Amino acid sequence: FKLREHSFPAKEVCMAGKWKNGESHGPPRTVTQKYFERWADHLYLGIDDRDATKIKKTIMVQRFGGYQNEYLLAERLPETNSVWDVLQQSPEGGEEFNDDDVANICQPVGDSS
C-alpha cells in the first residue's frame, strides 16, 4: 500500500478470514488485534501533516471483546482550537470520553450552542 509518502507491504495488515452467520472464521482476536493496530499506525503515518494537525488516540468504545478503538483525527490549518484542546488534554492510553466530551468535539465550527 502507498499513502502519500508512506508505503508498507500489504502482508503486514492483511490476513485470511471472513464472517459467516455472525462468527469469525479466521485468526483469533489476539492476532487480528495486532493487525488492526498495525493498520492504524500505517494510516496515521500516511496522513500528510505538512499543513495540518494530526493525532492518533485510543478511545475505548468497544469494551466487551472489541479492540477497534484507535481513532485518527486530522485537520488542515487553521485549527479548530476547541477540538484540539479537548483531544490533547485527555490522557493517553485508552481513556473513555463521555457524551459531553463527544458533543464538544463534534460541535460544528461557528456553532456557539
Sequence and secondary structure as in RCSB ss.txt:
>XXXX:A:sequence
FKLREHSFPAKEVCMAGKWKNGESHGPPRTVTQKYFERWADHLYLGIDDRDATKIKKTIMVQRFGGYQNEYLLAE
RLPETNSVWDVLQQSPEGGEEFNDDDVANICQPVGDSS
>XXXX:A:secstr
 EETTEE  GGGT    EEETTEEESS HHHHHHHHHHHHHHHHHHS  TTEEEEEEEB    SS    EEEEEE
ESS  HHHHHHHHHS SSSB   HHHHHHHH  TT   
